[in-house]
Amino acid sequence: MNVVAEPSYTEGGALLLDGNRLRDLTVGHLRARIEAAGSPAICLATVLVGDDAPSRVYVNMKHRKATEAGIISRSVELPNSATQQEVEQAVAGLVTDSNVHGILVQLPLPDHLDAEPVLAMLPPEKDIDGLTDRSLGRLVRGLPGHAPCTPLGVMRLIDSYGISTSGQRAIVVGRSTLVGLPQMLLLSRRGADATTTLAHSRTSDLMSVCREADIIVAAAGQAGMITADHVRPGATVIDVGISRSEDGIVGDVRFDEVQSVAGAITPMPGGTGPMTIACLLENTVAAAVMAGVSC
């Protein structure tokens, strides 16, 4: 999807990679595409179990933006006391429903539930958050499927703000299968063509490794771990990590000090988070096309 965002800059002079702005442009683009196709019925379904407040806020935001994009939004909510069988039955009903194109199981599930067998029920075509082993396998092999939404959102920010990746050195800090590993694959695959290093908590002299990079993606979930000393002047710094503190949500990057060194930087919040939602909707439309919807 080729959506170009108008540039703006931080007080420190870095290009601000504004996820809120790009999300709204993406939603508008999807709505125009759906309307031009005759407004086919494209359906996103979410499964929310329990009463985790951040999860509920996030799911509500997904449904609100889906509606803005012209996507039908279906919500399945189960109580915190739901059994493993009840959750799996709810997901099975969505899997077999041909009117549902994309399914998102909101994580984390309550502690007494096992998420893995629930996620394993999702066919790759409907796994719009790219969470299953089959979706990751497709990403590794370059087969049709859905990339995880947060790493895909990072790539959309990079593309839309004109950040060059070809031949550039990129470092991803964090090796989770949800963000770090797929982010490394997306940055290094043909078309992006970055030379990508995957770093983590046991990487020796992380600061020196980061200073060699043209692009830093911080996804370790350690508040404020990336300082100005980690960043080579002019580098692009993308903050994916989220931690909750007494001051609210904070990222892995110390934004106030890094913005004066970086060439481009994401805010936190307002950077990669909104793009996760945008890419969830983008994947939903792609899932509908896979199912034969003309759009």
N, C-alpha and C positions, 0 to 999 in steps of 0.2 A: 504494500500500500504506500503510495507516494504522496505523503502529506508534508508540506514544507511549513515550518514554524517561523514566524517573524522574530528576529533576534532582539534580545534585551540583555542588559549587563548588570552585574552586581556592583556594589559600592567599591569593591576592590578591583574592578575592571575586567573580571572574568565573564565570558559568555554564560548567561544563565540558561540552563537546560530545563525549561519550565514544563513540568509534566502536566500540570493542570491545563495549561493552554493547549498543549498538544493533544491531551485526552479529549477536550471539547471539540477540537478540529476533527479528530478521528471519528467521534460520535456523529458529527454533522456529515462527514463524508459517507459513513455507513448508512445513515438515514437517506441521504440522496441516492445512494446506490440501490437501496431496497425500494424506495419509491419509484425509481426509474424502471425497476423490474416488475412493477405492478403490485408492489407491497405483498409479496408472498409471506405466508405464515411461517416465520422462523422462530423457534422456541428454545429458550434457555431455561433449564430447570436446576434449582439448587436444593441441596439437602442440608438442613441445619438441625443438629441434635444438641439439646441442652440450652443453657441460658448464659453462655459466655458472652459478656457485653461487647467486647471488641469484635467478636465474630458476627454478632447480630448487626452492629453498625456497618460492618464491611459488606455483609450480604444485602442489607437494605440499599446501600450505595450501588451495588451491582445491578439490582433490580431497577433502581431509579434511572441509571444511565442506559440500561437495556431498553426501557420504555422510550427514552428520548431518541434512541437510535431506530425505533420502529420494530424492535424485537419483542415477541411475546415472552412474558416473564412468569414462570411458575415456581412457586415456593412450597417445598415440603418441609414441615417442621415437626420434630419429634421431641418428647420430653426428655429431661436428663435421665429418667429411669428407663428409657427404651433399652430393650435387650439387643444383643447382637443379631438375633434372628429378625427382629422387627426392623432394624436398620437395613439389613440385607434385603428383606422383602420390599422395602420402600424403593431401594435402588433398582432392584430387579424389575419393578413395575415401570420405571422410567426407561430402563434399557430396552424393554420390549415394546415400548410405545413409539410407533413410527412418527408421531407428531412432535416428539421431543428430539431435537437435533444435538444439543449439547447438555452435558450433565456436570455439575460441580458439587462435590462433596466437601463442605466447609470443614477445614481442620483448624484446631485439634478437635477430635471427638472426646467425649468424657472418658475418664481414666479407665473405666471398666470395659471399654470397647476396644476392639482390635481393628485399626484402620486398614491394615494391609489386605485382608480378604475382601473388605468392602471396595477398596480401590481396584482390586484385581477383577472385579465384576464389570468394570467399565470397558467397553470395546474401544479400541484406539480412535475410531471415527467420532465417538461421542465424548472422549476424554479431553475436553477443551482446556483443561489446566495442565495437560501433559504430565500427569503425576505417575502414571503406571510404568512398569518395567517395559511393557510393549511399546509405549510411546517413546521412552528414552532410547530403546533399541532402534526404533525407526529414525530417530534423530541422529544416532551414531552412524547408521547406514545410509542416511540421506534419502529415506523413503517417505512417501506422503504421510503426513500426520500433523499433530499439533505440538509446537514447542511450548515449554512452560511459559506462563504469561509474564512473569517478572523478567527473566532473561530476554524474552522477545521484546518486552517494553524497553529495555536498555538499548537494544538494537534499533528500535524505532526512534528513540531519542538521538542516537548517534547519526542515523541517516537523515532525519528531518532537520537537524541543525548543522548538517554539512561537515561533520567530523570525519576526517579521512581515517580509514582503517587499513587499506591495502599497504602491505610492507611495514606497517607500524608495529611497535612492540607493545603488547598489552599484558597486564597482570591482573588476574582475578584472585582476590584474597578471600578464601573460604571455599571449602570443597564439598558442600552439601549436594545431594542429588537433585534438590529442588531448584537451586540457583547456581552454585559454583561450577559443577560439572557441565550442565547444559550451557552455561554462559561461555565456558571455554570452547565448547564445540561450535557455538554460533559465531564467535569471534574469529575462529580459525578456519571455518569451512569456506569452500570456494565461493567467491563473491564478496566476502568480507576480507579474507586473506591477511589477517593479522598474525604475527608470530606471538603465540599466547603462552604464558606461564601460569600455572596454578599454584598459588601459595596458600599457606595455612598456619595454624598456631605453632607448628614445629619447624617452620622455615627459618633457617639460620640467617641472621642479619636482614630481617624483613625490610628495614628502612633502606638499605642499599639496593635491594632487589627492586623495590618500588621506584626508586629514583632513576632506574634505567628505563622506565616505561613511558610511552607516549600516552597510554590510556590506563587508568587504574579503576577497577570495579571493586569496591569494598563491600563484601558480603559475608563477613564473619560474625556479625551480631555482637560485636564488642564496642561499646560506646566510646567514641572519640579516639579510636586506635590510630587513625590516619591523621597525622599532623602535617604542618607545613614542611617539616624536615623530611617527610616521606616523598615529597612531590617535586619533580623536576620542573623548573619554570616553563610555563606554557602547556603543561600536560592537561589532559582531560580527566576529571575526577568524578566518578559516578558512585553515589552512595545508595546501597541497597539495604544495608543493615538497619534493623529497627530495635531499639531498646526503650523501655519505659522507665522514666525517672520521676522524681518529685516535680521536676520542671516540665514534664510532659514527654512527648516522643522525641528521642534523639537518635542520630545515626552513627555510623562508624567513622564519619569524617568530621573533623573540627572545622565546620564551615567558616566561621568568622576569621580564622587565621589562614586557612587554605585558599580562600577566594582571592587573596592578594598575590598568590603565587601561580595558581592554575590559569590555564587559558580558557577552560570551560568547566563548569561545575553544576551539579544538581543541588537544589535545596532539599532540606528534610525538615518537615514534610513538604509535599508538593512537587517532588521529583519523580522517582520511580514508582511510588505507590499508585498515583492516578493512571500511569501507563499500564500497570498490571490489569486494571479494570478495562482500559481501552482494548488491550490485547485479548482479554477474555471475550469481549464482544466480537472482535475481529475473528477469533477462532470459532466462535459460534456460527458466524456467517459462512466461514470456510467449511464447517461441519455440515451445514445445510446444503451447500453446493456438492459435497461428497455424497450426500443422500439423494441427489438428483434435483434439488431445488434450483430453478433458473434465477440467478441473481448476479 
